[in-house]
Amino acid sequence: MEKLENYAHSIGITSIGYTKIPPELINEGKSILFSNAIVLTMEMDNDLIITDPGAEAQALNDAHYEKLGNMTYQIADYLRENGFAAESAHPYGGVVKFSPLAQEAGLGWVGQSGLLITPVSGPRQKVSAVFTSIENLPIKTDDEHSWITEYCNRCGKCIKACPENALIETETCCGGKETEFVEERCIGCSEGCTYCIEDCPFDEKEYIDIKNRFDRLNGKLRDRMKTKA
């Protein structure tokens, strides 16, 4: 895998992860040839993040999808040249649910916005995959990024940032919170909107700094609970 990863990074891939594809992450009406996935991310350029929604932002967004798509094809070709079967999953192809698949591969965690949040790029990346015949992929089994769910539940900046109300926060029966993503309202794919990315703390600060502060706060809360008990 080291040679593959070196090649992938050399052509512009940011992060690489591996997983078996859970059936529920394959979109309805779609099928794949192999259940072994090499998941790829490409960090988004700042030009796209700072450009207001509209034709220019959409052109930049489309260019990002095309760039990652071409790199995905290159990696699939590289695998075939080295004797492995491979099937490309273009980031715009809709074969699988890419952000949850990247979470399965240990690259990060899906945040309240529905976007993948990673230590390397925060919420600003596109995701694709290559399905392959390679059975002994180095799959990670931990969930080191799962703390992001609790952090996002306390934050909610992406919900407030969305001009189309595509993110709706509701209370559960037990007093918790859930966020519903209304896909038909989102203009991320149609107009290149990135407001939820731009306002995300993980886009403004380093992942490890947010994690350390989160852990300190939780430690203080636990200490208070012990004192009250």
GROMACS elastic network, one bead per residue, 0.5 to 0.9 nm:
[ bonds ]
;  ai    aj funct       b0    kb
    1     4     6  0.50790   500
    1     5     6  0.60750   500
    1     6     6  0.85355   500
    1   137     6  0.80430   500
    1   138     6  0.82471   500
    2     5     6  0.51090   500
    2     6     6  0.60670   500
    2     7     6  0.85310   500
    3     6     6  0.51060   500
    3     7     6  0.61410   500
    3     8     6  0.85670   500
    4     7     6  0.51250   500
    4     8     6  0.60990   500
    4     9     6  0.86351   500
    4    75     6  0.79767   500
    4    78     6  0.79859   500
    4    79     6  0.80030   500
    5     9     6  0.60931   500
    5    10     6  0.84267   500
    5    13     6  0.87410   500
    5    15     6  0.87420   500
    5    16     6  0.71379   500
    6     9     6  0.52570   500
    6    10     6  0.60892   500
    6    11     6  0.89028   500
    7    10     6  0.50170   500
    7    11     6  0.65619   500
    7    12     6  0.89464   500
    7    13     6  0.88425   500
    7    75     6  0.80497   500
    7    78     6  0.86304   500
    8    11     6  0.55134   500
    8    12     6  0.65758   500
    8    13     6  0.53728   500
    8    14     6  0.81892   500
    8    15     6  0.87311   500
    8    16     6  0.82210   500
    8    40     6  0.87204   500
    8    71     6  0.79426   500
    8    72     6  0.88894   500
    8    74     6  0.86810   500
    8    75     6  0.67105   500
    9    12     6  0.51709   500
    9    14     6  0.62797   500
    9    15     6  0.77918   500
    9    16     6  0.87762   500
   10    13     6  0.73323   500
   11    71     6  0.69418   500
   11    74     6  0.87505   500
   12    42     6  0.70924   500
   12    43     6  0.89668   500
   12    68     6  0.84513   500
   12    71     6  0.75730   500
   13    16     6  0.75774   500
   13    40     6  0.66537   500
   13    41     6  0.60580   500
   13    42     6  0.52045   500
   13    43     6  0.79896   500
   13    68     6  0.78708   500
   13    71     6  0.75286   500
   13    72     6  0.88905   500
   14    40     6  0.74168   500
   14    41     6  0.55108   500
   14    43     6  0.62395   500
   14   120     6  0.80048   500
   14   121     6  0.83670   500
   14   125     6  0.87555   500
   15    39     6  0.81694   500
   15    40     6  0.58816   500
   15    41     6  0.52147   500
   15    42     6  0.70844   500
   15    43     6  0.87461   500
   15   107     6  0.73410   500
   15   120     6  0.78451   500
   16    38     6  0.69061   500
   16    39     6  0.56461   500
   16    41     6  0.66625   500
   16   102     6  0.89233   500
   16   105     6  0.84192   500
   16   107     6  0.73413   500
   17    37     6  0.82454   500
   17    38     6  0.58829   500
   17    39     6  0.50566   500
   17    40     6  0.67198   500
   17    41     6  0.88804   500
   17   102     6  0.71134   500
   17   104     6  0.86869   500
   17   106     6  0.63998   500
   17   107     6  0.59995   500
   17   138     6  0.83058   500
   17   139     6  0.75111   500
   17   140     6  0.81347   500
   18    36     6  0.76314   500
   18    37     6  0.57075   500
   18    39     6  0.59206   500
   18    40     6  0.89695   500
   18   102     6  0.83024   500
   18   104     6  0.80858   500
   18   106     6  0.76596   500
   18   107     6  0.87874   500
   18   137     6  0.62674   500
   18   138     6  0.63464   500
   18   139     6  0.51107   500
   18   140     6  0.72652   500
   19    22     6  0.88267   500
   19    35     6  0.84284   500
   19    36     6  0.61785   500
   19    37     6  0.53662   500
   19    38     6  0.68459   500
   19    39     6  0.77572   500
   19   101     6  0.78701   500
   19   102     6  0.84068   500
   19   104     6  0.62852   500
   19   106     6  0.82214   500
   19   137     6  0.73789   500
   19   138     6  0.80185   500
   19   139     6  0.53508   500
   19   140     6  0.74833   500
   20    35     6  0.55349   500
   20    37     6  0.59569   500
   20    38     6  0.89727   500
   20   104     6  0.81272   500
   20   105     6  0.81301   500
   20   137     6  0.88153   500
   20   139     6  0.79349   500
   21    24     6  0.83608   500
   21    25     6  0.69359   500
   21    26     6  0.78651   500
   21    34     6  0.86240   500
   21    35     6  0.52152   500
   21    36     6  0.63176   500
   21    37     6  0.64407   500
   21   101     6  0.71301   500
   21   104     6  0.80854   500
   21   131     6  0.89681   500
   22    25     6  0.56722   500
   22    26     6  0.74913   500
   22    35     6  0.79994   500
   22   101     6  0.82519   500
   22   104     6  0.86176   500
   23    26     6  0.55658   500
   23    27     6  0.87453   500
   23    35     6  0.86876   500
   24    27     6  0.74815   500
   24    28     6  0.88599   500
   24    96     6  0.89123   500
   24    97     6  0.88149   500
   25    95     6  0.88337   500
   25    96     6  0.55560   500
   25    97     6  0.52790   500
   25    98     6  0.80462   500
   25   100     6  0.73035   500
   25   101     6  0.68694   500
   26    29     6  0.84598   500
   26    30     6  0.65401   500
   26    31     6  0.69785   500
   26    32     6  0.80385   500
   26    94     6  0.88398   500
   26    95     6  0.62306   500
   26    97     6  0.64804   500
   27    30     6  0.55621   500
   27    31     6  0.79725   500
   27    94     6  0.70265   500
   27    95     6  0.56757   500
   27    96     6  0.51752   500
   27    97     6  0.66809   500
   28    31     6  0.83984   500
   28    95     6  0.84638   500
   28    96     6  0.88647   500
   29    95     6  0.87174   500
   30    94     6  0.83969   500
   30    95     6  0.57451   500
   30    96     6  0.79101   500
   31    95     6  0.72372   500
   31    96     6  0.88387   500
   32    35     6  0.72816   500
   32    87     6  0.79199   500
   32    95     6  0.78864   500
   32    96     6  0.89759   500
   32   131     6  0.75834   500
   33    86     6  0.84936   500
   33    87     6  0.71036   500
   33   131     6  0.72361   500
   33   132     6  0.79644   500
   33   133     6  0.86243   500
   34    37     6  0.76942   500
   34    85     6  0.88639   500
   34    86     6  0.80902   500
   34    87     6  0.78255   500
   34   131     6  0.55163   500
   34   132     6  0.56319   500
   34   133     6  0.61159   500
   34   134     6  0.89060   500
   35   131     6  0.66341   500
   35   132     6  0.74052   500
   35   133     6  0.80795   500
   35   135     6  0.89205   500
   36   130     6  0.83605   500
   36   131     6  0.55175   500
   36   132     6  0.54873   500
   36   133     6  0.66690   500
   36   134     6  0.67492   500
   36   135     6  0.66050   500
   36   136     6  0.88563   500
   36   137     6  0.76182   500
   37   101     6  0.86790   500
   37   105     6  0.83552   500
   37   129     6  0.63874   500
   37   130     6  0.57281   500
   37   132     6  0.62606   500
   37   134     6  0.88144   500
   37   137     6  0.84288   500
   38   105     6  0.81577   500
   38   128     6  0.86547   500
   38   129     6  0.54892   500
   38   130     6  0.51327   500
   38   131     6  0.62795   500
   38   132     6  0.74875   500
   38   137     6  0.82801   500
   39    98     6  0.83923   500
   39   101     6  0.74709   500
   39   102     6  0.60681   500
   39   105     6  0.68616   500
   39   107     6  0.85065   500
   39   127     6  0.72352   500
   39   128     6  0.60347   500
   39   130     6  0.65415   500
   39   131     6  0.85606   500
   40    68     6  0.86551   500
   40    72     6  0.77916   500
   40   102     6  0.78306   500
   40   126     6  0.83238   500
   40   127     6  0.56685   500
   40   128     6  0.52121   500
   40   129     6  0.55341   500
   40   130     6  0.79788   500
   41    68     6  0.80004   500
   41   102     6  0.83796   500
   41   107     6  0.87619   500
   41   125     6  0.61017   500
   41   126     6  0.55895   500
   41   128     6  0.64474   500
   41   129     6  0.85057   500
   42    64     6  0.84414   500
   42    67     6  0.89005   500
   42    68     6  0.65432   500
   42   121     6  0.86517   500
   42   124     6  0.85417   500
   42   125     6  0.53256   500
   42   126     6  0.53669   500
   42   127     6  0.66432   500
   42   128     6  0.85699   500
   43   120     6  0.85715   500
   43   121     6  0.60712   500
   43   122     6  0.89880   500
   43   123     6  0.89261   500
   43   124     6  0.58725   500
   43   126     6  0.65420   500
   44    47     6  0.84051   500
   44    48     6  0.70863   500
   44    49     6  0.76341   500
   44    61     6  0.87403   500
   44    64     6  0.70682   500
   44   121     6  0.83238   500
   44   124     6  0.54039   500
   44   125     6  0.50837   500
   44   126     6  0.68631   500
   45    48     6  0.58341   500
   45    49     6  0.69593   500
   45    60     6  0.89768   500
   45    64     6  0.83672   500
   45   124     6  0.82587   500
   45   125     6  0.88261   500
   46    50     6  0.62127   500
   46    51     6  0.85381   500
   47    50     6  0.55582   500
   47    51     6  0.61995   500
   47    57     6  0.84601   500
   47    60     6  0.78404   500
   48    51     6  0.53468   500
   48    52     6  0.83283   500
   48    56     6  0.87233   500
   48    57     6  0.59368   500
   48    58     6  0.85231   500
   48    60     6  0.58744   500
   48    61     6  0.66851   500
   48    64     6  0.89182   500
   48   192     6  0.76039   500
   48   193     6  0.86250   500
   48   194     6  0.76414   500
   49    52     6  0.80443   500
   49    57     6  0.83905   500
   49   124     6  0.81132   500
   49   192     6  0.88062   500
   49   193     6  0.81270   500
   49   194     6  0.57155   500
   49   195     6  0.77402   500
   49   197     6  0.73964   500
   49   198     6  0.63790   500
   50    57     6  0.88014   500
   50   194     6  0.79510   500
   50   195     6  0.87095   500
   50   198     6  0.76190   500
   51    54     6  0.83521   500
   51    56     6  0.74480   500
   51    57     6  0.56259   500
   51    60     6  0.89113   500
   51   192     6  0.83653   500
   51   193     6  0.81824   500
   51   194     6  0.82099   500
   52    56     6  0.81244   500
   52    57     6  0.63959   500
   52   191     6  0.87836   500
   52   192     6  0.79124   500
   52   193     6  0.67397   500
   52   194     6  0.79070   500
   52   195     6  0.83319   500
   53    56     6  0.76036   500
   53    57     6  0.55069   500
   53    58     6  0.71652   500
   53   187     6  0.78957   500
   53   188     6  0.80190   500
   53   190     6  0.88657   500
   53   191     6  0.51422   500
   53   192     6  0.53607   500
   53   194     6  0.75133   500
   53   195     6  0.86392   500
   54    57     6  0.54165   500
   54    58     6  0.60613   500
   54    59     6  0.86512   500
   54   190     6  0.83457   500
   54   192     6  0.65956   500
   54   193     6  0.76540   500
   55    58     6  0.50684   500
   55    59     6  0.61498   500
   55    60     6  0.86960   500
   55   190     6  0.89365   500
   55   191     6  0.63516   500
   55   192     6  0.78774   500
   56    59     6  0.51604   500
   56    60     6  0.63693   500
   56    61     6  0.86312   500
   56   191     6  0.83116   500
   56   192     6  0.80691   500
   57    60     6  0.50937   500
   57    61     6  0.60721   500
   57    62     6  0.85991   500
   57   191     6  0.63374   500
   57   193     6  0.70679   500
   57   194     6  0.88673   500
   58    62     6  0.60412   500
   58    63     6  0.84569   500
   58   188     6  0.82115   500
   58   189     6  0.72968   500
   58   190     6  0.65897   500
   58   193     6  0.77986   500
   59    62     6  0.51392   500
   59    63     6  0.61571   500
   59    64     6  0.87270   500
   59   191     6  0.84802   500
   59   192     6  0.76534   500
   60    63     6  0.50290   500
   60    64     6  0.63466   500
   60    65     6  0.88552   500
   60   192     6  0.74235   500
   61    64     6  0.51688   500
   61    65     6  0.64919   500
   61    66     6  0.87414   500
   61   188     6  0.85121   500
   61   189     6  0.75605   500
   61   191     6  0.83042   500
   61   192     6  0.54956   500
   61   193     6  0.87823   500
   62    65     6  0.51337   500
   62    66     6  0.61644   500
   62    67     6  0.85791   500
   62   189     6  0.83647   500
   62   192     6  0.81901   500
   63    66     6  0.50186   500
   63    67     6  0.60226   500
   63    68     6  0.86225   500
   64    67     6  0.50958   500
   64    68     6  0.62206   500
   64    69     6  0.83618   500
   64   126     6  0.75648   500
   65    68     6  0.53438   500
   65    69     6  0.58978   500
   65    70     6  0.85660   500
   65    90     6  0.80433   500
   65    91     6  0.61576   500
   65    92     6  0.64134   500
   65   126     6  0.71543   500
   65   127     6  0.89015   500
   66    70     6  0.61138   500
   66    71     6  0.86391   500
   66    90     6  0.85292   500
   66    91     6  0.83276   500
   66    92     6  0.83544   500
   67    70     6  0.52745   500
   67    71     6  0.63754   500
   67    72     6  0.86776   500
   68    71     6  0.50367   500
   68    72     6  0.60680   500
   68    73     6  0.86543   500
   68    90     6  0.77263   500
   68    91     6  0.70438   500
   68   126     6  0.73916   500
   68   127     6  0.78888   500
   68   128     6  0.72664   500
   69    72     6  0.50246   500
   69    73     6  0.63458   500
   69    74     6  0.87200   500
   69    88     6  0.84855   500
   69    89     6  0.79617   500
   69    91     6  0.60668   500
   69    92     6  0.78189   500
   69   128     6  0.73377   500
   70    73     6  0.51064   500
   70    74     6  0.62881   500
   70    75     6  0.87911   500
   70    90     6  0.82288   500
   71    75     6  0.62615   500
   71    76     6  0.86557   500
   72    75     6  0.51969   500
   72    76     6  0.62856   500
   72    77     6  0.86496   500
   72    88     6  0.62772   500
   72    89     6  0.73871   500
   72    90     6  0.68429   500
   72    91     6  0.85786   500
   72   128     6  0.69252   500
   72   129     6  0.68963   500
   72   130     6  0.68314   500
   73    76     6  0.51101   500
   73    77     6  0.61820   500
   73    78     6  0.86016   500
   73    87     6  0.85559   500
   73    88     6  0.59784   500
   73    89     6  0.84189   500
   73    90     6  0.79946   500
   73   130     6  0.83203   500
   74    77     6  0.50475   500
   74    78     6  0.61329   500
   74    79     6  0.87444   500
   75    79     6  0.63069   500
   75    80     6  0.86946   500
   75    86     6  0.88549   500
   75    88     6  0.84216   500
   75   130     6  0.76641   500
   76    79     6  0.51933   500
   76    80     6  0.63528   500
   76    81     6  0.87052   500
   76    84     6  0.89309   500
   76    85     6  0.81838   500
   76    86     6  0.53934   500
   76    87     6  0.64573   500
   76    88     6  0.60709   500
   76   130     6  0.63045   500
   76   131     6  0.83829   500
   76   132     6  0.83400   500
   77    80     6  0.50617   500
   77    81     6  0.61187   500
   77    82     6  0.86323   500
   77    86     6  0.76347   500
   78    81     6  0.51341   500
   78    82     6  0.63910   500
   78    83     6  0.89443   500
   78    84     6  0.88155   500
   79    82     6  0.50993   500
   79    83     6  0.64739   500
   79    84     6  0.52810   500
   79    85     6  0.68782   500
   79    86     6  0.65099   500
   79   132     6  0.82658   500
   80    83     6  0.51340   500
   80    85     6  0.55638   500
   80    86     6  0.63453   500
   81    84     6  0.73791   500
   84   132     6  0.70119   500
   84   133     6  0.61605   500
   84   134     6  0.67741   500
   85   131     6  0.83655   500
   85   132     6  0.55681   500
   85   133     6  0.52879   500
   85   134     6  0.78020   500
   86   130     6  0.64312   500
   86   131     6  0.55810   500
   86   133     6  0.65929   500
   86   134     6  0.87631   500
   87   129     6  0.85972   500
   87   130     6  0.55804   500
   87   132     6  0.63009   500
   88   128     6  0.82825   500
   88   129     6  0.64064   500
   88   131     6  0.63941   500
   88   132     6  0.87847   500
   89    92     6  0.82935   500
   89    93     6  0.65138   500
   89    94     6  0.81186   500
   89    95     6  0.67171   500
   89    96     6  0.79612   500
   89   128     6  0.59723   500
   89   129     6  0.51242   500
   89   130     6  0.57251   500
   89   131     6  0.73926   500
   90    94     6  0.77990   500
   90    95     6  0.81962   500
   90   127     6  0.86846   500
   90   128     6  0.57980   500
   90   129     6  0.71341   500
   90   130     6  0.85585   500
   91    94     6  0.72262   500
   91    95     6  0.87896   500
   91    98     6  0.76052   500
   91   126     6  0.69935   500
   91   127     6  0.58022   500
   91   129     6  0.75805   500
   92    95     6  0.86494   500
   92   128     6  0.82813   500
   93    96     6  0.81724   500
   94    97     6  0.70907   500
   94    98     6  0.82525   500
   95    98     6  0.85391   500
   96   100     6  0.89866   500
   96   101     6  0.76752   500
   97   100     6  0.59578   500
   97   101     6  0.61904   500
   97   102     6  0.88513   500
   98   102     6  0.61340   500
   98   103     6  0.86329   500
   98   116     6  0.86913   500
   98   126     6  0.88191   500
   98   127     6  0.59658   500
   98   128     6  0.64975   500
   98   129     6  0.78333   500
   99   102     6  0.51250   500
   99   103     6  0.63244   500
   99   104     6  0.87350   500
   99   108     6  0.88801   500
   99   109     6  0.80226   500
   99   110     6  0.63731   500
   99   114     6  0.75617   500
   99   115     6  0.62552   500
   99   116     6  0.51766   500
   99   117     6  0.88366   500
   99   126     6  0.88137   500
   99   127     6  0.68570   500
   99   128     6  0.89891   500
  100   104     6  0.62191   500
  100   105     6  0.86452   500
  100   109     6  0.76655   500
  100   110     6  0.64145   500
  100   114     6  0.87709   500
  100   115     6  0.87748   500
  100   116     6  0.75242   500
  101   105     6  0.63108   500
  101   106     6  0.88737   500
  101   129     6  0.88000   500
  102   106     6  0.65027   500
  102   107     6  0.56237   500
  102   108     6  0.68248   500
  102   109     6  0.77947   500
  102   110     6  0.85722   500
  102   116     6  0.73671   500
  102   127     6  0.74172   500
  102   128     6  0.86432   500
  102   129     6  0.87868   500
  103   106     6  0.51797   500
  103   107     6  0.56812   500
  103   108     6  0.52219   500
  103   109     6  0.50263   500
  103   110     6  0.65563   500
  103   116     6  0.72393   500
  103   117     6  0.88071   500
  103   143     6  0.86360   500
  103   145     6  0.85948   500
  104   107     6  0.76639   500
  104   108     6  0.84344   500
  104   109     6  0.84891   500
  104   140     6  0.84056   500
  104   141     6  0.84618   500
  104   143     6  0.86705   500
  105   108     6  0.80726   500
  105   139     6  0.68670   500
  105   140     6  0.65854   500
  105   141     6  0.83438   500
  106   109     6  0.77915   500
  106   139     6  0.81836   500
  106   140     6  0.60142   500
  106   141     6  0.75343   500
  106   142     6  0.73154   500
  106   143     6  0.69283   500
  106   144     6  0.79723   500
  106   145     6  0.79077   500
  107   116     6  0.84829   500
  107   117     6  0.83161   500
  107   118     6  0.61247   500
  107   119     6  0.80693   500
  107   145     6  0.84494   500
  108   116     6  0.63179   500
  108   117     6  0.53729   500
  108   119     6  0.68720   500
  108   122     6  0.87087   500
  108   143     6  0.87062   500
  108   144     6  0.83183   500
  108   145     6  0.57771   500
  108   146     6  0.82837   500
  108   148     6  0.89358   500
  109   115     6  0.82649   500
  109   116     6  0.55192   500
  109   117     6  0.53427   500
  109   118     6  0.66925   500
  109   143     6  0.86001   500
  109   144     6  0.89537   500
  109   145     6  0.56748   500
  109   146     6  0.63373   500
  109   147     6  0.86386   500
  109   148     6  0.66489   500
  109   149     6  0.78596   500
  110   113     6  0.77489   500
  110   114     6  0.56664   500
  110   115     6  0.54217   500
  110   117     6  0.59637   500
  110   118     6  0.88364   500
  110   123     6  0.89690   500
  110   146     6  0.87923   500
  110   148     6  0.79379   500
  110   149     6  0.77625   500
  111   114     6  0.53712   500
  111   115     6  0.56602   500
  111   116     6  0.61692   500
  111   117     6  0.62679   500
  111   123     6  0.83020   500
  111   148     6  0.66490   500
  111   149     6  0.62805   500
  111   151     6  0.88965   500
  111   152     6  0.63388   500
  112   115     6  0.74126   500
  112   148     6  0.88654   500
  112   149     6  0.72114   500
  112   152     6  0.57074   500
  112   153     6  0.71639   500
  112   155     6  0.89790   500
  112   156     6  0.74044   500
  112   158     6  0.74927   500
  112   159     6  0.81007   500
  112   167     6  0.83901   500
  112   178     6  0.85367   500
  112   179     6  0.64082   500
  112   180     6  0.86760   500
  112   181     6  0.87561   500
  113   116     6  0.84973   500
  113   152     6  0.87507   500
  113   156     6  0.87505   500
  113   158     6  0.61394   500
  113   159     6  0.72662   500
  113   167     6  0.69352   500
  113   179     6  0.80047   500
  113   180     6  0.88755   500
  113   181     6  0.73579   500
  113   196     6  0.69277   500
  113   197     6  0.84717   500
  114   179     6  0.89842   500
  114   181     6  0.71410   500
  115   123     6  0.61839   500
  115   124     6  0.84210   500
  115   125     6  0.86903   500
  115   197     6  0.84645   500
  116   122     6  0.77657   500
  116   123     6  0.57015   500
  116   124     6  0.81334   500
  116   125     6  0.76729   500
  116   126     6  0.88064   500
  116   127     6  0.86030   500
  117   120     6  0.86453   500
  117   121     6  0.72622   500
  117   124     6  0.76846   500
  117   125     6  0.84204   500
  117   145     6  0.88278   500
  117   148     6  0.82758   500
  117   202     6  0.74014   500
  118   121     6  0.55529   500
  118   123     6  0.66095   500
  118   124     6  0.86396   500
  118   125     6  0.87072   500
  118   145     6  0.82557   500
  118   202     6  0.84331   500
  118   207     6  0.76766   500
  119   122     6  0.58356   500
  119   145     6  0.88072   500
  119   202     6  0.84313   500
  119   206     6  0.76358   500
  119   207     6  0.51348   500
  119   208     6  0.73118   500
  120   206     6  0.85697   500
  120   207     6  0.76584   500
  121   124     6  0.56794   500
  121   125     6  0.65284   500
  121   202     6  0.81807   500
  121   203     6  0.74742   500
  121   207     6  0.86687   500
  122   125     6  0.77663   500
  122   197     6  0.85831   500
  122   200     6  0.83507   500
  122   201     6  0.84578   500
  122   203     6  0.52862   500
  122   204     6  0.85429   500
  122   205     6  0.85959   500
  122   206     6  0.80250   500
  122   207     6  0.69518   500
  123   196     6  0.88251   500
  123   197     6  0.58791   500
  123   198     6  0.87493   500
  123   200     6  0.73987   500
  123   202     6  0.65905   500
  123   203     6  0.63045   500
  124   194     6  0.88140   500
  124   197     6  0.64003   500
  124   198     6  0.85892   500
  124   203     6  0.71444   500
  131   134     6  0.87386   500
  132   135     6  0.80315   500
  134   137     6  0.64908   500
  136   139     6  0.82366   500
  140   143     6  0.85306   500
  142   145     6  0.86253   500
  143   146     6  0.55226   500
  143   147     6  0.86659   500
  144   147     6  0.73959   500
  145   148     6  0.60221   500
  145   149     6  0.85494   500
  146   149     6  0.60717   500
  146   150     6  0.80628   500
  147   150     6  0.56367   500
  147   151     6  0.64955   500
  147   152     6  0.88348   500
  147   211     6  0.83208   500
  147   214     6  0.87999   500
  148   152     6  0.59622   500
  148   153     6  0.85079   500
  148   211     6  0.85277   500
  149   152     6  0.52395   500
  149   153     6  0.62731   500
  149   154     6  0.88896   500
  150   153     6  0.51158   500
  150   154     6  0.65481   500
  150   155     6  0.88011   500
  151   154     6  0.53378   500
  151   155     6  0.62866   500
  151   211     6  0.89686   500
  151   214     6  0.73445   500
  152   156     6  0.61081   500
  152   157     6  0.84456   500
  153   156     6  0.63161   500
  153   176     6  0.88769   500
  153   177     6  0.68936   500
  153   178     6  0.80275   500
  153   179     6  0.86723   500
  155   158     6  0.82290   500
  155   200     6  0.89285   500
  155   201     6  0.86757   500
  156   159     6  0.53835   500
  156   160     6  0.67681   500
  156   161     6  0.88658   500
  156   169     6  0.85765   500
  156   200     6  0.88016   500
  157   160     6  0.52808   500
  157   161     6  0.61132   500
  157   162     6  0.88631   500
  157   196     6  0.75623   500
  157   199     6  0.63057   500
  157   200     6  0.63434   500
  157   201     6  0.80838   500
  158   162     6  0.63055   500
  158   167     6  0.78284   500
  158   195     6  0.75257   500
  158   197     6  0.72825   500
  158   198     6  0.85750   500
  158   199     6  0.62167   500
  158   200     6  0.61372   500
  159   162     6  0.56654   500
  159   163     6  0.89545   500
  159   165     6  0.73890   500
  159   166     6  0.79247   500
  159   167     6  0.53201   500
  159   168     6  0.68674   500
  159   169     6  0.75069   500
  159   179     6  0.84946   500
  159   196     6  0.73480   500
  160   163     6  0.78924   500
  160   165     6  0.81758   500
  160   167     6  0.84156   500
  160   196     6  0.83949   500
  160   199     6  0.89920   500
  161   165     6  0.86645   500
  161   195     6  0.58872   500
  161   196     6  0.56351   500
  161   197     6  0.89351   500
  161   198     6  0.86045   500
  161   199     6  0.65799   500
  161   200     6  0.89406   500
  162   165     6  0.55489   500
  162   166     6  0.65514   500
  162   167     6  0.70065   500
  162   186     6  0.84234   500
  162   194     6  0.88487   500
  162   195     6  0.62740   500
  162   196     6  0.60472   500
  163   166     6  0.79001   500
  163   195     6  0.80867   500
  164   167     6  0.82594   500
  164   185     6  0.59742   500
  164   186     6  0.65436   500
  164   187     6  0.76684   500
  165   168     6  0.65809   500
  165   181     6  0.89818   500
  165   182     6  0.80365   500
  165   185     6  0.70217   500
  165   186     6  0.79602   500
  166   180     6  0.79589   500
  166   181     6  0.57118   500
  166   183     6  0.66624   500
  166   184     6  0.77566   500
  166   185     6  0.50647   500
  166   186     6  0.53287   500
  166   187     6  0.86589   500
  167   179     6  0.63804   500
  167   180     6  0.56957   500
  167   182     6  0.63068   500
  167   183     6  0.88309   500
  167   185     6  0.87915   500
  167   186     6  0.84998   500
  168   178     6  0.82246   500
  168   179     6  0.54603   500
  168   180     6  0.51005   500
  168   181     6  0.65847   500
  168   182     6  0.76480   500
  169   177     6  0.66994   500
  169   178     6  0.56824   500
  169   180     6  0.63499   500
  170   176     6  0.84594   500
  170   177     6  0.56971   500
  170   178     6  0.53098   500
  170   179     6  0.62322   500
  170   180     6  0.76601   500
  171   174     6  0.79544   500
  171   175     6  0.59575   500
  171   176     6  0.55620   500
  171   178     6  0.61398   500
  171   179     6  0.87367   500
  172   175     6  0.54128   500
  172   176     6  0.50597   500
  172   177     6  0.56403   500
  172   178     6  0.66234   500
  173   176     6  0.72501   500
  174   177     6  0.88283   500
  181   184     6  0.89699   500
  181   185     6  0.86681   500
  181   186     6  0.83524   500
  182   185     6  0.57062   500
  182   186     6  0.68433   500
  183   186     6  0.53267   500
  183   187     6  0.85937   500
  184   187     6  0.80503   500
  186   189     6  0.74543   500
  186   190     6  0.80271   500
  186   193     6  0.81921   500
  187   191     6  0.52719   500
  187   192     6  0.66145   500
  187   193     6  0.57447   500
  187   194     6  0.88175   500
  188   191     6  0.57165   500
  188   194     6  0.63733   500
  188   195     6  0.88544   500
  189   192     6  0.55574   500
  189   193     6  0.73766   500
  190   193     6  0.79823   500
  193   196     6  0.81346   500
  193   197     6  0.88888   500
  194   197     6  0.52162   500
  194   198     6  0.61665   500
  194   199     6  0.87674   500
  195   199     6  0.61661   500
  195   200     6  0.85178   500
  196   199     6  0.54674   500
  196   200     6  0.61926   500
  197   200     6  0.52374   500
  197   201     6  0.86611   500
  197   202     6  0.84560   500
  197   203     6  0.66435   500
  198   201     6  0.83366   500
  198   203     6  0.64143   500
  198   204     6  0.77693   500
  199   202     6  0.86079   500
  199   203     6  0.72694   500
  199   204     6  0.76934   500
  200   203     6  0.53957   500
  200   204     6  0.67977   500
  201   204     6  0.50028   500
  201   205     6  0.59624   500
  201   206     6  0.86186   500
  201   207     6  0.88642   500
  201   210     6  0.80519   500
  202   205     6  0.54173   500
  202   206     6  0.65146   500
  202   207     6  0.60517   500
  202   210     6  0.75158   500
  203   206     6  0.77277   500
  203   207     6  0.86634   500
  205   208     6  0.86361   500
  205   209     6  0.70459   500
  205   210     6  0.70177   500
  206   209     6  0.53181   500
  206   210     6  0.64780   500
  206   211     6  0.87390   500
  207   210     6  0.52883   500
  207   211     6  0.61831   500
  207   212     6  0.86958   500
  208   212     6  0.60480   500
  208   213     6  0.85595   500
  209   212     6  0.51886   500
  209   213     6  0.62144   500
  209   214     6  0.85125   500
  210   213     6  0.52388   500
  210   214     6  0.60401   500
  210   215     6  0.86092   500
  211   214     6  0.50199   500
  211   215     6  0.61256   500
  211   216     6  0.86306   500
  212   215     6  0.51291   500
  212   216     6  0.62148   500
  212   217     6  0.86701   500
  213   216     6  0.51070   500
  213   217     6  0.61993   500
  213   218     6  0.86151   500
  214   217     6  0.52025   500
  214   218     6  0.61941   500
  214   219     6  0.85608   500
  215   218     6  0.51150   500
  215   219     6  0.60576   500
  215   220     6  0.86984   500
  216   219     6  0.50030   500
  216   220     6  0.63282   500
  216   221     6  0.87259   500
  217   220     6  0.51708   500
  217   221     6  0.62911   500
  217   222     6  0.87046   500
  218   221     6  0.50104   500
  218   222     6  0.61640   500
  218   223     6  0.86007   500
  219   222     6  0.51559   500
  219   223     6  0.62470   500
  219   224     6  0.87384   500
  220   223     6  0.50538   500
  220   224     6  0.62659   500
  220   225     6  0.86964   500
  221   224     6  0.51397   500
  221   225     6  0.62808   500
  221   226     6  0.87311   500
  222   225     6  0.50791   500
  222   226     6  0.62590   500
  222   227     6  0.86748   500
  223   226     6  0.51164   500
  223   227     6  0.62330   500
  223   228     6  0.87314   500
  224   227     6  0.50308   500
  224   228     6  0.62262   500
  224   229     6  0.85827   500
  225   228     6  0.51676   500
  225   229     6  0.61602   500
  226   229     6  0.50509   500
